[in-house]
Amino acid sequence: MNVINITESESLYHNLEKMSVGELLAAIHEEDKKVIPAVGQTLPVLEPLVEGIVSRMKRGGRLFYVGAGTSGRLGILDASEVPPTYGVSGDYVIGIIAGGDRAIRHPVEAAEDNEEAGWTELTRFNASPLDTVIGIAASGRTPFVIGAVKHARKNGLLTGCITNNPDTELSHSVDFALEAIVGPEFVTGSTRMKSGTAQKLLLNMITTSVMIQLGRVRDNKMVNMQLTNSKLVMRGTRMLVEQLHCSEPEARRLLLLHGSVAKALESVEPFNRGTV
């Protein structure tokens, strides 16, 4: 396969060390402007992928992200923010990174080169055909990720990928390939920049749209958020004041009594919470 390796292409800018701070920032910003259109190009593929995830999660399925390095860290970040934002347990969206938890903060040498290790990690979670696996790799050629999605697809799981090169082995190994082609990085090969930004945007879009479809949002509010600090208690209280037209003390009492905005609203005006 003759892969076009855009993520390793030379930067469009030269002599970076001779630029002023202002010039560096302006140039990086100019490059970042290319990310949004590139993400937009993936929407026709992203839509059926999300629909497939929702269908499976309504029947008890889970969503797995598999990546290495920056890509793996971004998957773990997105997965870790789903429970507090939408009030679901930590086993609905799961991030897996090559090299394990240590690799979240420290590089683990050659961990991404083991093509069998990704699927081995998934089997520890008893991955089944109701689950979805999304491989994340800027290059589209990371063995850890490719092996995971290949085995997943072979075993009947829904598969997708997020990559920043076109026509890669990773893309050809999944059902739905999201190829956000952002061009050469400002610092040659530094895919933590534009590529990582595109990946983060796509991950946000996937989990946000999935959770909305599963009934974890009402209107535009996080009615199932976990009340883990005073700021969130205050936010939830304001939501109830607006919805119920009650006093702030009464709203706070209901919130703390029931543990979430959604449950407090149900106690006085039942509504469909979805399937999660």
C-alpha positions, 0 to 999 in steps of 0.5 A: 500500500502506497500511503501518503504520509502527510503527518510526516511531511515537512512543515510549510515554515522554515527557520522557526528558531529565527521567528519572533514570538509574535510571528510564531504565534501568528503562524501556528494560529494560521495553521490551526485554522485548517483543522475545522474544515478538515473535521467538517469533511468527515461528517458524512462518515461520522453520522452513520458511525454515531448512529451505529454506536447509539444503536448498540449502546441502547442494547447494552454496548460500550464504546472503546477508544484505542490509541498510542501516545498523544492519540491514546491520551486523548481517547482516555481524556474523552472517556474520563470526562463522560461519567461526570458530565453525563452521569453514567458509569465509567464502563460505558466509554473506555480508553485504552492506551499502548503501554497501559496507565504508565503511558498516560504520563510517560512514554513506554518504549515500543508499546505501540509496535505490538500488533496483538496487544490492543486486542489482548487489552480489549479481551480483558473487558470481554468485548462483544459484538454489541461494543464499538472500537474506535482506533485513533492514530494520526499516522494510520499505521500504528500496529497496536491500533491496527491489530485491535480494530482488525480483531474487533471487526473480525469478531463482529464489533463495530469499528471506526478510526480517527486518522490524519493521513488518507488511505491508510492500513488503519482506514482499510481495517475499519467500518467507518474511517474518519480521515481529518487531513489537516496537512503538515504540522507547524513543527514537522511531525509534531502530531500533538498539534493540528492532528491532535486538535482534530482528534479531540474535536472528533472525540467531543463530537462522538461522545456528546452526540451519543450521550444526547441521543441516549437521553442524558441531556435535556434541552441544552443542559447537563441534567445528569452531571455528577454533583462533585463540587460546589460549582456544579451544585450551584449550576444544578440549582440554577437549572431547577430554578429555571425549570420549576420556577421555584426558590433557590433554597427549594431547588437546592434541597430537591437537587441534594435530595435526589442527587441530580437535576434529572432525578429532581425534575422527575420527582415533580414532572416525570420525563423520559430519561433515555436508556442509559 
